[in-house]
Amino acid sequence: MASFNVQEFIDRQPLRPGHYAMLTICGIAMFVDGLDVFMVGKIAPAIAAGLGEPPSAMGFVFLLQQIGLAVGAFVATPLADRYGRKRMLVISSLIFGTLTLATAFSTTLLQIAILRGLSGIFLAGGLPMAVSLVAEATPRHRRGTFIAISFAAYSFGSAAGGAIAAWVINDYGWQSGFWIGGLLPLLSVPLMLFFLPESLQFVVSRNPRDPRIPAMVRRIDRNVRLDGNEDFVAGDGSRRLDKAKLTDIFRDGRMRTTTLIWLACVCAMGTTALMAAWLPTFFNAMAGIPIQRFAIYAMIGFTGGLVGTLCMGWLMDRFRPSRVIPIFYLGLAASIIGLGLVPFDAAPFIAIMIALSLFQVGGQTGLNTLMTQIYPASMRSTGIGWAGGAGRIGGIILPLFGWLAVSQNFSLPLTMTLIALMPLTVAGLVVLIRDKKPAPGVASLAVPEAA
């Protein structure tokens, strides 16, 4: 039987309409995920005021949401490596959309906290599943760029939460945020069901004799010649797995790299969770800035995230990740310190907000793109998801600092300076990851420890 390497087949393909359709649908899933994950932080002061609670009381809501996200990353994402990215993405969207709609009917912070915790379990799967689909369907020479575009959609979702805070909640109340956040994932499900293909690499890695494979290959390239005697192989180190195991992402020389990535994700995602949950409250409580005004500035800053994401995708296709990613996190640390030192109404403040978003979103895009290069298809969702789970542990711990800073009346400069220590740590960790410079036009690939 002739060996048919699926990875090489995909990498040889020119970009076709099917690639753009897949990117669009996965981009919608990423947009919805970004909206729902970060929306609560942007409207937190309005929720607390509407229920007659102090802003610091929102800390319990943030805590349960982060716990739910951590549980989902460790539990839900491995299911995508067992039952399929598409199937689990649809199921996750249905469940967290329904739970988010239910949150609009809450009458206490405890009810909101419980529902956000449950929603987080299924929210956690959206990003790794969508990113895995994009990585596994895109030719190598454009993979970094396509992943970056999908993360730009994630940033759009986060910015949309700012739009809700600035213009919607004044007229329709904080409940409107959960109505929007719940309806969008439910409306996206039909698109996934009818127009989003399953990952060919996933199907081959699970069962090389799956009868669906020839049709999936022809869907990618109708001119390909198949005689029915092909021995399909994933071609990226994947092997058939009956069940994803945590130990798989530490095997075959990946121990050192996985450990460094987990530590980097703890600091990076913990910082993102802290800033997303508490930044509007920091400026409201420590500097007297209305959340509507801050939300407008945050939306302007979103343009930086879009630029940072696309720049990172371009750079990751050309340079060593362990050299590119630390530069972004050093820039992020400087931007966070600048937030505490530059007056809100000063002209440079907007530039700092743009830089903050550029380095934060671009840096996280780099980390996630690096993970798609390290882990083969058979464990890719597990690898990305469990790294995200480690990051969510940081997302549970670091936001507690926000509660401490507000309740103890820390100054804004002190608060921002202490937070900046985390991205500095990320930069140092990523420098230690062993990788190699990619050939021109070819995405970089982290070198396993044993190589």
C-alpha positions in Angstrom: 0.0 0.0 0.0 1.3 3.5 -0.9 1.8 5.8 2.1 -0.3 9.0 1.9 1.2 11.6 4.2 -1.7 13.9 5.2 0.5 16.6 6.7 2.6 16.9 3.5 -0.6 16.8 1.4 -2.1 19.8 3.4 1.2 21.7 3.3 1.4 21.4 -0.5 -2.0 23.0 -1.0 -2.5 26.6 -2.2 -4.9 28.7 -0.3 -8.5 27.8 -1.5 -12.0 29.1 -0.6 -12.4 26.2 1.8 -9.5 27.5 3.9 -11.1 31.0 4.2 -14.5 29.5 5.0 -12.9 27.4 7.8 -11.0 30.5 9.1 -14.2 32.5 9.1 -16.2 30.0 11.1 -13.4 29.3 13.5 -13.0 33.1 13.8 -16.6 33.5 14.7 -16.1 30.8 17.4 -13.1 32.7 18.7 -15.0 36.0 18.7 -17.7 34.6 20.8 -15.2 33.0 23.2 -13.4 36.3 23.6 -16.6 38.2 24.2 -17.9 35.8 26.9 -14.6 35.2 28.7 -13.8 38.9 29.2 -17.3 40.6 29.2 -17.9 40.2 32.9 -14.8 42.1 33.9 -15.8 45.0 31.6 -19.3 45.4 33.1 -18.4 44.3 36.7 -19.0 47.7 38.3 -22.4 47.9 36.7 -23.3 44.4 37.9 -22.2 45.2 41.5 -24.1 48.5 41.5 -27.2 47.0 40.0 -27.3 44.4 42.8 -26.4 46.8 45.5 -23.0 45.3 46.2 -19.5 46.9 46.5 -17.1 46.4 43.6 -14.8 44.2 45.6 -17.7 41.7 45.9 -17.2 40.8 42.3 -14.0 39.0 43.3 -16.1 35.8 44.0 -17.6 35.9 40.5 -14.2 36.2 38.9 -12.9 33.4 41.1 -15.6 30.9 40.2 -15.4 31.8 36.5 -11.6 31.1 36.5 -12.1 27.8 38.4 -14.6 26.8 35.8 -12.2 27.7 33.0 -9.4 25.7 34.6 -11.6 22.7 35.1 -12.8 22.9 31.5 -9.3 23.2 30.1 -8.2 20.0 31.9 -11.5 18.0 31.4 -13.2 19.3 28.2 -10.3 19.9 25.8 -9.0 16.2 25.9 -12.4 15.2 24.7 -11.7 17.0 21.4 -8.7 14.7 20.9 -11.0 11.7 21.5 -14.4 12.7 19.8 -13.3 15.4 17.4 -12.8 19.2 17.4 -15.9 20.0 15.5 -18.3 17.9 17.7 -17.0 19.2 21.0 -16.9 22.8 19.7 -20.6 22.5 18.8 -21.5 20.9 22.2 -19.5 23.5 24.1 -21.2 26.4 22.3 -24.7 25.0 23.0 -24.1 24.5 26.7 -22.2 27.8 27.5 -24.6 29.8 25.4 -27.6 28.4 27.3 -25.9 29.0 30.7 -25.0 32.6 29.7 -28.6 33.3 28.8 -29.7 31.9 32.2 -27.3 34.4 33.9 -29.4 37.3 32.7 -32.1 36.2 35.0 -29.9 36.1 38.1 -30.9 38.2 41.1 -27.9 37.8 43.4 -24.1 37.7 42.9 -24.0 34.1 44.2 -26.3 33.0 41.3 -24.1 34.9 38.8 -20.9 33.4 40.3 -22.3 29.8 40.1 -23.5 30.2 36.5 -20.2 31.8 35.4 -18.3 28.9 37.0 -20.4 26.4 35.1 -20.2 28.4 31.9 -16.4 28.5 32.2 -16.1 24.7 32.0 -17.5 24.8 28.4 -16.0 28.2 27.5 -12.5 26.8 28.1 -12.8 24.5 25.1 -13.6 27.1 22.4 -10.1 28.5 21.9 -8.0 25.3 21.8 -10.5 23.5 19.6 -10.8 26.3 17.1 -7.0 26.9 17.0 -6.4 23.2 16.5 -8.8 23.2 13.5 -7.1 26.2 12.0 -3.6 24.8 12.5 -4.5 21.4 11.1 -6.2 22.6 8.0 -3.8 25.4 6.9 -0.7 24.9 4.8 2.5 25.3 6.8 3.7 28.4 5.0 0.5 30.4 6.1 -0.2 28.6 9.4 1.2 31.3 11.7 -0.7 34.0 9.8 -4.0 32.1 9.9 -3.7 31.4 13.6 -2.9 35.1 14.2 -6.1 36.1 12.2 -8.2 33.8 14.4 -6.7 35.4 17.5 -7.6 38.8 16.0 -11.2 37.6 16.0 -10.7 36.7 19.7 -9.5 40.2 20.3 -12.6 41.6 18.5 -14.7 39.6 20.9 -13.0 41.2 23.9 -13.4 44.6 22.4 -17.1 43.9 21.8 -17.4 43.5 25.6 -16.1 47.1 25.9 -18.7 48.3 23.5 -21.4 46.7 25.6 -20.0 48.4 28.7 -19.8 51.8 26.9 -23.1 51.9 25.1 -25.5 49.1 25.9 -25.7 48.7 29.7 -26.8 52.3 30.3 -30.0 51.8 28.3 -30.7 48.1 28.8 -28.9 47.2 32.1 -26.1 44.7 32.9 -28.4 41.8 31.9 -28.1 42.9 28.2 -24.5 41.7 28.2 -25.5 38.2 29.1 -28.3 38.2 26.5 -25.8 39.1 23.8 -23.2 36.7 25.1 -25.7 33.8 25.2 -27.4 34.3 21.9 -24.3 34.6 19.7 -22.9 31.1 20.5 -26.3 29.5 19.9 -26.6 31.3 16.5 -23.2 30.2 15.5 -24.0 26.5 16.0 -25.7 26.0 12.6 -22.7 27.4 10.8 -20.4 24.9 12.6 -22.8 22.0 11.9 -23.2 22.5 8.2 -20.1 24.3 7.0 -17.2 23.4 9.3 -15.3 20.2 8.3 -13.7 18.0 10.9 -9.9 18.0 11.0 -8.4 15.5 8.5 -5.3 15.1 10.6 -7.5 14.2 13.6 -9.5 11.6 11.7 -6.3 10.0 10.3 -4.6 10.0 13.7 -7.6 8.3 15.3 -8.3 5.7 12.6 -6.2 5.6 9.4 -8.9 3.3 7.8 -11.8 5.6 8.5 -14.0 5.5 5.4 -14.5 9.2 5.5 -10.9 10.0 4.7 -10.9 9.7 0.9 -13.9 12.1 0.6 -12.2 14.5 3.0 -9.1 14.5 0.9 -11.0 15.1 -2.3 -12.9 18.0 -0.6 -9.5 19.7 -0.1 -8.2 18.9 -3.6 -10.7 17.6 -6.1 -7.9 16.7 -8.5 -6.0 14.4 -6.2 -5.7 10.8 -7.4 -6.7 8.0 -5.0 -6.9 4.3 -6.0 -8.3 3.0 -2.7 -5.0 1.3 -1.6 -3.6 4.3 0.3 -2.0 3.9 3.7 -3.0 7.2 5.3 -0.7 8.6 8.0 -0.9 11.9 9.8 2.7 12.7 9.1 3.4 15.0 12.1 4.3 12.4 14.7 0.7 11.6 15.5 -0.3 8.1 16.5 -3.6 6.5 17.2 -4.8 7.1 20.7 -7.7 5.5 22.4 -7.7 8.2 25.0 -5.6 11.4 25.5 -3.4 11.2 28.5 -1.6 13.9 30.4 1.7 12.0 30.2 1.6 12.1 26.3 2.5 15.8 26.3 5.6 15.1 28.5 6.9 12.2 26.3 9.3 12.1 23.4 11.5 14.9 24.6 8.6 17.4 25.4 9.1 17.4 29.2 11.3 20.5 29.4 9.4 22.5 26.8 5.9 21.6 28.2 7.1 22.6 31.8 8.3 26.0 30.6 5.2 26.6 28.6 3.0 25.8 31.6 4.9 28.2 33.8 4.7 30.9 31.1 1.0 30.4 30.7 0.4 30.6 34.5 2.0 34.1 34.5 0.7 35.3 31.1 -2.9 34.1 31.4 -3.0 35.0 35.1 -2.0 38.6 34.2 -4.6 38.7 31.4 -7.3 37.4 33.8 -6.3 40.0 36.5 -6.3 42.9 34.0 -9.5 41.8 32.3 -11.4 41.4 35.6 -10.1 44.3 37.6 -8.6 47.0 35.3 -11.9 49.0 34.9 -12.4 48.7 38.6 -8.8 49.8 39.4 -9.4 53.0 37.5 -12.9 53.5 38.9 -11.9 52.9 42.5 -8.3 54.3 42.5 -8.6 57.2 40.1 -12.4 58.0 40.0 -12.7 57.2 36.2 -16.2 56.2 35.1 -16.3 52.7 33.6 -18.0 54.1 30.4 -15.0 56.5 29.8 -12.5 53.7 30.5 -14.4 51.3 28.1 -14.1 53.8 25.3 -10.3 54.0 25.8 -10.2 50.2 26.0 -11.9 49.9 22.6 -9.4 52.4 21.1 -6.7 50.3 22.6 -8.1 47.2 20.9 -6.6 48.4 17.6 -3.2 47.6 19.1 -4.3 44.0 19.8 -5.3 43.6 16.2 -1.9 44.9 15.0 0.0 42.8 17.6 -1.8 39.6 16.6 -1.1 40.0 12.9 2.5 41.1 13.5 3.1 38.1 15.7 1.7 35.7 13.1 4.0 37.2 10.4 7.0 37.1 12.8 6.3 33.5 13.9 6.4 32.4 10.2 9.9 33.8 9.9 11.8 34.0 13.2 12.5 31.9 16.3 9.6 32.0 18.8 11.9 32.1 21.8 13.3 35.4 20.5 10.1 37.1 19.2 7.7 36.3 22.1 9.9 37.7 25.0 10.1 41.1 23.2 6.3 41.4 23.3 6.2 40.5 27.1 8.9 43.1 27.9 6.8 45.7 26.0 3.8 44.5 28.0 5.6 45.1 31.3 6.6 48.6 30.3 3.0 49.4 29.2 1.5 48.2 32.5 3.9 50.4 34.4 3.0 53.3 32.1 -0.7 52.9 33.0 0.0 53.7 36.6 2.3 56.6 35.9 0.6 58.6 33.0 -2.5 60.6 33.9 -5.7 59.2 32.4 -6.5 62.5 30.5 -3.0 62.9 29.2 -2.5 62.4 25.4 0.1 59.6 25.9 -2.4 57.5 27.9 -4.2 56.3 24.7 -0.9 55.3 23.2 -0.1 53.3 26.3 -3.5 51.6 26.0 -2.8 50.7 22.4 0.7 49.4 23.3 -0.8 47.4 26.2 -3.2 45.6 23.9 -0.6 45.1 21.2 1.9 43.4 23.4 -0.6 41.4 25.5 -2.6 40.0 22.7 0.4 39.5 20.4 2.3 37.8 23.2 -0.5 35.3 24.0 -0.9 34.7 20.3 2.7 33.8 20.1 2.5 31.3 23.0 -0.6 29.6 21.5 1.0 29.4 18.0 4.1 27.9 19.6 2.0 25.2 21.1 0.4 24.2 17.8 4.0 23.6 16.5 5.1 21.5 19.5 2.2 19.1 19.8 1.1 16.7 17.0 -2.5 16.4 15.9 -3.2 13.4 18.1 -2.6 15.4 21.3 -2.8 19.0 20.0 -6.1 20.0 21.7 -4.9 18.3 24.9 -1.6 20.1 24.8 -3.1 23.5 24.1 -6.0 22.9 26.5 -3.9 21.6 29.4 -1.4 24.5 29.0 -4.5 26.7 29.1 -5.6 24.8 32.3 -2.3 25.6 33.9 -2.7 29.2 32.8 -6.2 29.3 34.4 -4.6 28.3 37.7 -2.8 31.6 37.4 -6.1 33.1 36.4 -7.5 31.9 39.8 -4.7 33.1 41.9 -3.6 36.4 40.4 -7.1 38.1 40.3 -7.1 37.7 44.1 -4.4 40.4 44.0 -7.1 42.7 42.4 -9.4 42.2 45.4 -6.5 42.9 47.8 -5.4 46.0 45.9 -9.0 47.5 45.9 -9.9 46.5 49.5 -6.6 47.7 50.9 -6.7 51.0 48.9 -3.4 50.5 47.0 -2.4 53.3 44.8 -2.6 52.9 41.0 1.2 53.2 40.4 2.0 50.6 43.0 -0.7 48.2 41.7 0.5 48.5 38.1 4.2 48.1 39.0 3.5 44.9 41.0 1.5 43.4 38.1 4.3 44.2 35.6 6.5 41.6 37.4 4.5 38.8 35.7 5.1 39.6 32.0 8.8 40.0 32.9 8.8 36.5 34.2 7.1 35.2 31.0 9.8 36.8 28.9 12.5 35.0 30.9 10.8 31.6 30.7 10.2 31.7 26.9 13.9 32.5 26.3 14.7 29.1 27.8 12.6 27.2 25.3 14.7 25.4 22.7 13.7 26.0 19.2 15.2 26.7 15.8 14.9 29.4 13.2 12.5 28.5 10.4 13.4 28.3 6.8 12.1 31.2 4.7 8.3 30.8 4.3 8.1 27.9 6.7 6.6 28.0 10.2 9.0 27.4 13.0 8.9 24.3 15.0 10.0 23.9 18.6 12.7 21.3 18.9 11.9 18.5 21.4 14.4 18.2 24.3 15.6 14.8 23.2 16.4 16.0 19.6 
